Amino acid sequence: MLDAFAKEGGIACTSLAELGSKCNVVLTVVVNAAQTEAVLFGEQGASMR
């Protein structure tokens, strides 16, 4: 799936941390604040610290 995404011009990432290091903007679709915190700032989150 990642290969197909990259083939179409996307930047494939294998982790949220890698995504955070390659993007200026990250859109998330979550159901509550706890999930937002985990995705952005959790142990394996997208936030660059």
N, C-alpha and C positions, 0 to 999 in steps of 0.2 A: 504494500500500500504506500509506504514512504517513497519507494522508487517511482511509482506512477505519479505521485504528487510532484516530485522533483523533476520528472521528465516533462511535466506540463508547465514548469517554470517556478514552482514553489520551492521554498527553502525547508527541507525536511530536517526535523530535530528529533532526537531520541529521548530527550528529557525536558522538563519544564525549565531547568536551569540553563540548558543550552538555548532554548527558545528565548529566555530573558536576555541572554548575552547577544543575541542576533537581532533583536527587535526593539524599536523605540516605543511601539504601542502594542499592547496585548489585550484582546477582547476576550472576555470569559462569559460563559453562560452557566450560572450556578443557581441554586435555589435559596441560599441564605448567606448571612455574613460569615458564618463559620467556614463554609466551603470557600468563600472568597479569600479569607485569611490563609487557609491551607494552600490554595493554589498559588497565591502570590508570595506569602511569607513563611510557609511551612518548611520543614527540613529539606524537602526536595522541590521547593517552590521556584517560581519564575523570577523572583526578585534578585537583582544583583546586589550583594552586600559588600 
